[in-house]
Amino acid sequence: MKLLFEDAHLLIVDKPAGLMMHPSWLDKHETDFAQARAEAHAGQKLHTLHRLDRPTSGILLFGKHPEVARRMMTSFQRHEIDKYYLCIARGWTPEKGRIDKALKEEVDAKGDRRIKADKPAQEAITRFVRLGTTVIPIPVGPYDSARYSLVLARPITGRLHQIRKHFRKTYHHLIGDTRYGDGRHNAMVAAHFGWQQLALRCVATDLVHPMTGEPLRLRAGLTPAWQQLCEQWGWQTQAEQIAALSSDFLHAQLHAPLEDADNNDSADNNDSADNNDSADNAATADTIDSSEPPVSDACRHNNGAV
């Protein structure tokens, strides 16, 4: 794992996709874990401050002693730590929006055994801004091409699989998501572009250091696989700027109040994922940019600057 920051209190790394956080009954045969790697580097026991799903990559924080862990937990509970995720979704999402959909933990054969089936749905809010769009001229399902969006998302709450579930609820399933995604799109992107992972990566985290009070602005950038897909899909400008995301941009796009038309509280407010899959799934004109992006030989794309 790439080391992003370390001092006497915190150890912050870039977790690769596919790496589990710690031993789990979900995979009893796995022997490689993010916490074990981090502890081997630090030479001590570490406190897990939050979690990233196994298929999710990006910024991961550990604490080196109980007091920093206690303070960080308080900061998380007060929503004082801002995490930003880059993702690729099927269809053209609105240019920006807020998904306010309560989420209920789902119980299945692969789920957490601690989940209670009768637990009520919990408040879940995700803000997002679209960074670019593309049209891939390869048939998927009954359509002769497929639309995708490059999106930066900020989960205001921290529910299990929140971003993945929220984009599924708005019919903009994340690419490579084998649990909540669309298998047709996953198969096409894997076959034609070699993409074999969940398109969800924590690229930025902003917080105040719990012990020193200094601001920490952490940036993970893109892995080679992300870089390659962004170049193939015409998102070179965005790829170049992701590593240098400014706090001013993040706050302007993902913290400032939204216009009413930008709120996506209903699953009915969504762009058709595949050239208007269904009239029932179409968003209102006020929430969707329906303009056609320019055409290139490989794909049609929109290089809006970050």
TAFENNOR-V418203 format. One record per residue. N is the residue number from 1. NEAR is the number of other ideal C-beta (glycine too) atoms within 10 Angstrom. D_LAST is the distance of its C-alpha to the last C-alpha in Angstrom with 1 decimal. Layout:
n->N near->NEAR d_last->D_LAST
n->N near->NEAR d_last->D_LAST
This chain:
n->1 near->14 d_last->26.6
n->2 near->11 d_last->24.4
n->3 near->12 d_last->25.2
n->4 near->20 d_last->22.3
n->5 near->14 d_last->24.5
n->6 near->15 d_last->28.3
n->7 near->14 d_last->30.8
n->8 near->9 d_last->34.1
n->9 near->17 d_last->32.5
n->10 near->25 d_last->29.4
n->11 near->22 d_last->28.4
n->12 near->21 d_last->24.8
n->13 near->21 d_last->24.1
n->14 near->20 d_last->21.7
n->15 near->25 d_last->23.8
n->16 near->16 d_last->23.9
n->17 near->21 d_last->24.0
n->18 near->13 d_last->27.6
n->19 near->20 d_last->29.0
n->20 near->19 d_last->30.9
n->21 near->17 d_last->30.8
n->22 near->11 d_last->34.6
n->23 near->13 d_last->37.8
n->24 near->12 d_last->38.1
n->25 near->7 d_last->40.6
n->26 near->12 d_last->37.8
n->27 near->11 d_last->38.4
n->28 near->7 d_last->41.7
n->29 near->4 d_last->41.6
n->30 near->13 d_last->38.3
n->31 near->8 d_last->38.8
n->32 near->9 d_last->35.4
n->33 near->15 d_last->33.4
n->34 near->21 d_last->30.4
n->35 near->18 d_last->32.6
n->36 near->16 d_last->35.4
n->37 near->15 d_last->33.2
n->38 near->22 d_last->31.8
n->39 near->15 d_last->35.4
n->40 near->9 d_last->36.7
n->41 near->15 d_last->34.3
n->42 near->14 d_last->35.1
n->43 near->6 d_last->38.8
n->44 near->11 d_last->39.1
n->45 near->10 d_last->38.6
n->46 near->19 d_last->35.2
n->47 near->19 d_last->34.2
n->48 near->15 d_last->31.6
n->49 near->21 d_last->29.3
n->50 near->17 d_last->27.4
n->51 near->14 d_last->27.0
n->52 near->22 d_last->24.7
n->53 near->18 d_last->26.1
n->54 near->18 d_last->27.6
n->55 near->18 d_last->25.2
n->56 near->25 d_last->22.1
n->57 near->29 d_last->20.7
n->58 near->25 d_last->19.0
n->59 near->23 d_last->19.8
n->60 near->26 d_last->23.4
n->61 near->26 d_last->25.5
n->62 near->24 d_last->29.2
n->63 near->21 d_last->31.7
n->64 near->19 d_last->34.6
n->65 near->15 d_last->37.1
n->66 near->9 d_last->38.0
n->67 near->13 d_last->37.1
n->68 near->21 d_last->33.5
n->69 near->19 d_last->33.4
n->70 near->13 d_last->35.0
n->71 near->17 d_last->32.6
n->72 near->24 d_last->29.5
n->73 near->15 d_last->31.0
n->74 near->11 d_last->31.5
n->75 near->15 d_last->27.9
n->76 near->16 d_last->26.7
n->77 near->10 d_last->29.3
n->78 near->8 d_last->28.2
n->79 near->12 d_last->24.5
n->80 near->13 d_last->23.7
n->81 near->19 d_last->21.6
n->82 near->17 d_last->18.0
n->83 near->23 d_last->16.8
n->84 near->27 d_last->13.5
n->85 near->26 d_last->13.8
n->86 near->26 d_last->11.9
n->87 near->25 d_last->14.1
n->88 near->27 d_last->15.1
n->89 near->31 d_last->17.2
n->90 near->29 d_last->19.8
n->91 near->27 d_last->19.5
n->92 near->25 d_last->16.9
n->93 near->32 d_last->16.0
n->94 near->26 d_last->15.6
n->95 near->18 d_last->12.3
n->96 near->21 d_last->12.8
n->97 near->25 d_last->16.0
n->98 near->18 d_last->18.6
n->99 near->28 d_last->21.0
n->100 near->17 d_last->24.3
n->101 near->19 d_last->26.7
n->102 near->12 d_last->29.4
n->103 near->17 d_last->29.8
n->104 near->15 d_last->33.2
n->105 near->18 d_last->33.7
n->106 near->15 d_last->34.9
n->107 near->14 d_last->38.1
n->108 near->8 d_last->38.7
n->109 near->4 d_last->40.4
n->110 near->9 d_last->37.4
n->111 near->14 d_last->36.4
n->112 near->13 d_last->37.1
n->113 near->7 d_last->40.8
n->114 near->6 d_last->40.3
n->115 near->13 d_last->38.6
n->116 near->8 d_last->41.0
n->117 near->9 d_last->41.3
n->118 near->6 d_last->42.2
n->119 near->10 d_last->39.4
n->120 near->8 d_last->37.8
n->121 near->11 d_last->34.2
n->122 near->13 d_last->32.0
n->123 near->11 d_last->29.3
n->124 near->23 d_last->25.8
n->125 near->18 d_last->22.5
n->126 near->24 d_last->19.0
n->127 near->22 d_last->15.9
n->128 near->31 d_last->12.9
n->129 near->22 d_last->9.8
n->130 near->22 d_last->9.3
n->131 near->24 d_last->6.3
n->132 near->24 d_last->8.9
n->133 near->28 d_last->12.7
n->134 near->25 d_last->15.6
n->135 near->21 d_last->19.4
n->136 near->21 d_last->21.6
n->137 near->13 d_last->25.1
n->138 near->15 d_last->27.0
n->139 near->13 d_last->29.4
n->140 near->20 d_last->28.8
n->141 near->14 d_last->31.7
n->142 near->9 d_last->33.1
n->143 near->16 d_last->30.1
n->144 near->11 d_last->29.5
n->145 near->15 d_last->25.8
n->146 near->25 d_last->23.1
n->147 near->24 d_last->19.8
n->148 near->27 d_last->16.9
n->149 near->25 d_last->13.6
n->150 near->27 d_last->10.8
n->151 near->26 d_last->10.5
n->152 near->24 d_last->9.8
n->153 near->24 d_last->13.2
n->154 near->20 d_last->15.1
n->155 near->21 d_last->18.8
n->156 near->18 d_last->20.7
n->157 near->14 d_last->24.0
n->158 near->14 d_last->24.8
n->159 near->20 d_last->26.9
n->160 near->16 d_last->27.9
n->161 near->18 d_last->25.5
n->162 near->21 d_last->23.7
n->163 near->27 d_last->20.4
n->164 near->21 d_last->22.3
n->165 near->22 d_last->24.9
n->166 near->25 d_last->22.7
n->167 near->29 d_last->20.9
n->168 near->19 d_last->24.3
n->169 near->18 d_last->25.7
n->170 near->27 d_last->23.3
n->171 near->24 d_last->24.1
n->172 near->29 d_last->20.7
n->173 near->22 d_last->22.2
n->174 near->29 d_last->20.2
n->175 near->25 d_last->20.9
n->176 near->20 d_last->23.5
n->177 near->27 d_last->24.8
n->178 near->10 d_last->28.5
n->179 near->16 d_last->29.5
n->180 near->17 d_last->27.4
n->181 near->20 d_last->25.9
n->182 near->22 d_last->27.2
n->183 near->10 d_last->29.5
n->184 near->17 d_last->29.4
n->185 near->25 d_last->25.7
n->186 near->21 d_last->25.9
n->187 near->11 d_last->28.8
n->188 near->19 d_last->27.3
n->189 near->24 d_last->24.1
n->190 near->14 d_last->26.5
n->191 near->10 d_last->29.0
n->192 near->11 d_last->26.8
n->193 near->16 d_last->23.9
n->194 near->11 d_last->25.6
n->195 near->20 d_last->23.3
n->196 near->12 d_last->25.6
n->197 near->21 d_last->23.7
n->198 near->25 d_last->22.0
n->199 near->29 d_last->18.3
n->200 near->27 d_last->17.5
n->201 near->26 d_last->16.4
n->202 near->23 d_last->16.1
n->203 near->23 d_last->13.4
n->204 near->26 d_last->13.6
n->205 near->23 d_last->16.6
n->206 near->18 d_last->17.5
n->207 near->20 d_last->21.2
n->208 near->14 d_last->24.1
n->209 near->16 d_last->26.5
n->210 near->22 d_last->29.5
n->211 near->17 d_last->32.1
n->212 near->12 d_last->30.9
n->213 near->7 d_last->28.7
n->214 near->9 d_last->26.0
n->215 near->10 d_last->22.3
n->216 near->18 d_last->20.9
n->217 near->12 d_last->17.2
n->218 near->19 d_last->17.1
n->219 near->17 d_last->14.5
n->220 near->25 d_last->15.7
n->221 near->20 d_last->13.3
n->222 near->19 d_last->14.3
n->223 near->17 d_last->18.0
n->224 near->7 d_last->19.5
n->225 near->18 d_last->19.8
n->226 near->22 d_last->16.2
n->227 near->16 d_last->15.3
n->228 near->15 d_last->18.1
n->229 near->23 d_last->17.2
n->230 near->24 d_last->13.6
n->231 near->12 d_last->15.2
n->232 near->18 d_last->18.0
n->233 near->25 d_last->15.9
n->234 near->22 d_last->13.8
n->235 near->26 d_last->10.5
n->236 near->15 d_last->11.0
n->237 near->15 d_last->7.9
n->238 near->21 d_last->5.8
n->239 near->22 d_last->9.1
n->240 near->15 d_last->9.4
n->241 near->14 d_last->6.6
n->242 near->25 d_last->7.6
n->243 near->12 d_last->10.8
n->244 near->11 d_last->9.8
n->245 near->21 d_last->7.9
n->246 near->13 d_last->9.5
n->247 near->13 d_last->11.9
n->248 near->8 d_last->11.4
n->249 near->16 d_last->7.9
n->250 near->19 d_last->9.5
n->251 near->12 d_last->12.6
n->252 near->11 d_last->11.4
n->253 near->20 d_last->9.8
n->254 near->20 d_last->12.4
n->255 near->12 d_last->15.4
n->256 near->9 d_last->16.0
n->257 near->6 d_last->18.7
n->258 near->13 d_last->18.0
n->259 near->10 d_last->20.0
n->260 near->7 d_last->22.8
n->261 near->16 d_last->21.4
n->262 near->18 d_last->18.4
n->263 near->16 d_last->20.8
n->264 near->27 d_last->21.6
n->265 near->13 d_last->24.7
n->266 near->14 d_last->26.6
n->267 near->14 d_last->26.4
n->268 near->13 d_last->27.5
n->269 near->22 d_last->24.1
n->270 near->26 d_last->22.4
n->271 near->26 d_last->21.3
n->272 near->21 d_last->23.9
n->273 near->28 d_last->23.0
n->274 near->22 d_last->25.1
n->275 near->15 d_last->25.5
n->276 near->13 d_last->27.0
n->277 near->18 d_last->28.9
n->278 near->10 d_last->30.9
n->279 near->7 d_last->31.2
n->280 near->7 d_last->31.7
n->281 near->18 d_last->28.2
n->282 near->16 d_last->26.5
n->283 near->22 d_last->24.3
n->284 near->11 d_last->25.1
n->285 near->9 d_last->23.6
n->286 near->11 d_last->22.1
n->287 near->20 d_last->19.7
n->288 near->19 d_last->18.8
n->289 near->15 d_last->17.0
n->290 near->8 d_last->19.8
n->291 near->8 d_last->18.9
n->292 near->9 d_last->19.4
n->293 near->19 d_last->16.7
n->294 near->9 d_last->18.1
n->295 near->11 d_last->20.5
n->296 near->13 d_last->20.8
n->297 near->5 d_last->23.7
n->298 near->13 d_last->22.2
n->299 near->19 d_last->20.1
n->300 near->18 d_last->18.4
n->301 near->23 d_last->14.6
n->302 near->21 d_last->11.7
n->303 near->15 d_last->9.0
n->304 near->17 d_last->6.6
n->305 near->10 d_last->3.8
n->306 near->20 d_last->0.0
